[in-house]
Amino acid sequence: MAATSGSVRLHRCMVSPAGRHSASLIFLHGSGDSGQGLRTWIEQVLNQDLTFQHIKVIYPTAPPRPYTPLKLGFSNVWFDRFQISNDCPEHLESIDVMCQVLTDLIDSEVKSGIKKNRILVGGFSMGGCMAMHLAYRSHQDVAGVFALSSFLNKKSAVYQALQKSDGVLPELFQCHEQEVQKFHRLLHHATRLLGTQTHSISWHHHPKRADCALRPTPLWSSDGLRSSRHSIQMQHHQEEEEEPPFFLILFWE
């Protein structure tokens, strides 16, 4: 039986802004990882914490739960999957519970004085999928969404929610490794469907091997924010196959 949102409180680690807190970024880890693990990975790539003058970065940790692909072994995952494939039903019961748990996190930021349109949600792998469910099904007024090496199932409830929406939707940034052909096919499928239903999508692929780089580039502008949002791309030279080769997040001023 799935836990109710009221019985789940997410452990989280946070990086406070250097100056006045006026925006928040919620960064969701991949399956089997943790918020601290994701933060540590980023710190290893940058040789420093990911910090901003005005943005608080929040790394929550998914509570451990039985995970079907691990033969019901416990793992820190945002939701269960019947199998790791986009050609099967979603485990909506567990997804919906976690949407409510993460809604509590968003609400806590709003109560602290941060407007919903100053909150960005995204994640890596399963975390990116969870972020799309959270934003496009429950919080279409957040600032934006990013998904890194993530995919949606072919008949995802996200697509159904978008078909019913007639308002302005959060912009989506999605990227993956060029060499990962499985992700390449899954992401193109997701982007094709999302592109018919959202007002803006930016989709990128990156070489598997790249020198460490950190550079801001214009991504999009919004009437809701005084200045343009940007992307920061951080590519990490991969020495071993198990090391994550890159990540990319969004920020705005």
N, C-alpha and C positions, 0 to 999 in steps of 0.2 A: 504494500500500500504506500502511495506517495505521501511524503510529508506535506503538511500545509505550510503556507508561507509564514504564518505566525509563529511556527515552531522552529524556523530556520533563521539564524543570524549569521551573516557572512563574516568570516574573518577577512580583514583587508589590511594592506599596507599602503601608505600614502606618501606622496612627495609634495610638501607644501610649496606654494609659490614664494618667490623671493620678495615680492611686493604685495600689493593689495589683491586679495582673492576676488576675481570677477568672472571666472569661468572654471569649468571642471571637465576632465576627461576620464571616462571609465574604460579601462583597458582589460579585456577578458582573456585569460590564458587558454591554451589548448588542453585537450583531454589528458588527464594524468599529471598535469603540472600544478602550479599554485601561483597566487599573486606574487609572493616573494620570489619564486623561481623565475617568473617573467621579468620582474624588476631586476633581478641579478643578471639575467641574460642581456638585457638592455645596457646595464652598467658595464658589462664585459665588452660589449661592442663599442660603446662610447668612451670607455675609461672614466666615466662619471655617471651620476644619476641623470635621468631625464628631468630637467627642471626648466621652469618658465617664470617669467616675472609676475604673471597674473593668473596662471592656470594651475589648479591642484590636480595632480595625477593620482587616480585611485586604481589600485590593483586588487580586486576582490579575489577570494579563493572559493571555488565551487566546493560545496560540502561532499564528503565521500558518500557514494551510493553504489548499489549493485549495478554492474555494467554488463549488458548482454554480450557484447563482443569479447569480453574477458571471462566468459562462462560464469557470469554473475559475481565475479570477484569485485571487491570494493575498489573504487577509484575516484579521484577528484574530477568529476565530469559535470558539465552544466545540465545534461539531460541524458537519457538512455537512447540507444539506437537498436533497432531490430537487427541491422547489419550495417557495416560501413560501406554504403552504396547510396547513390542518389536515385536508384530505381527500386524503391521500396517505400512503404508508408512511414511517416514520421511518428515518433513516440510522443504524441501531443500531450498526454497526461503529464509527463515529466517536464516537457518544455513549458507548458502553461504554469506549472507550479513555480518554476524558476523565473519566468517572466514576472510573476507577482513578487518574488523575493527581490529581484533586481529593481522592480518598481519602488519598493521600499527604500532602496539605496538612492534612486533618483529623487524621491520625495524628500529624503533627508537633506539632499543638496539644495532643493528648492526652499525648504524650511530655513536653511541657513542663509538664504538671501540670494542664491544664484538662480537666475531666470532659466526656464526650461530651454529656451533657444540659445543658451550659453553653455549647454551640456552636450558633449560629443560622446558617442558610444561606439565601441568597436572591439575587435579582438583578432586573435590568431587562431587559425584552424577552427575547431569547434567553437571557440570564443567568438569568431566572426559570424558564424551561423547563428549563435545565440543572440548576438547584437542585432542582426537583421530581424529576427523574430521580435525582439524587444522593441525596436524602433518602429518597424513598419506595421506591426499588429497592435501595439499598445501606446506608443509615444511618437506619433507622427509630427510632433512639434519640437523635437530635439534639433540641435544645430546641424547634425550630420552623422553619417555612419561610415565606418571603414571595416573592411574584411580582408584579412591577409591569408592566402592559401586556404580559403574556405569555400564551401559549396552548399547549395540548397537541394533538397530532394525534388524530383521532377514535378510532383504534385504538392509542393510545399504549401502550407497554410499562409505563408507570406504572400505568394502569388494571389491567392484568393482574397486576402485582405486588401491588396493593392487594386484588384479589379473593382472592389466595392468603394474605394476611396475616390472622392471628387475634390479633395483639397490639395494644397501644396504639400509635397512630400520632402522629407530630408534627402539631401544629396548623398550619393553612395560613391565611395572610393574603394576599388577592389584590385588586388594584385596577387601575383603568384610567380613561381619560378618558371622560366621558359621551358626548361628541360623536363619538368614533371608533366608528362603527357596526360596522366589521369586527371590532374587538376585542370590542365589546359582544356580538355573536353568538358568537364563539369562546369568550369567557370564560364566558358563561352555559352553553354546552355542557359545558365542562370542569367548572364548578362543580356542575352537576347530577349528573355522573357521580362526581366526587370526593365529593360530599355523601352519597352512598349508601354510601361505603366508608370514610370517615374520621369520627372522633368529633367533630370541630369544624372548621368553616370560617367565616371572616369575610370577606365579599366587599363591596367598596365601589366606587362610581364617583364621580368628581369633575367639577365644571364645568371647562371648558377655561380660562376666565379666572377668576383668583382673586387677591385681594391676598395679599401675602406674609404667612404666618401660621405660628406655631410654638406648638403647644399639645399637652400630654400628655393622653391620655384612657385610662381603663381599657380593656384589650382582653381579657385573660383571666387567670385565676388558675390555679395549678398546685400540687398537693401536693408536687411535687418541688422547688419553690422557695419560700423563706420569704415572699416578698412577691409582689404581683401584677405581672405583666408589663404593659407599657404600649405604646401606639403613640405615636410622635411624627409629626404630620402637618405637612409643610412644603409650602405651596402658593405658587407663584411666579407673579406677574403676567406674562403672556406678551405681549410687545410685537411679536414677529415669529413667523411660522408655524414656522420651523425651530427655535425655542428649545424645550427641554423644559419643559412647564408645571408639573410637580410631581414629587415623589417622596415615598414614605412608607416608613419603615423601622420595625422593631420593636426594643425593647430591654427589659431587665429589670434589677432591682436585686438 
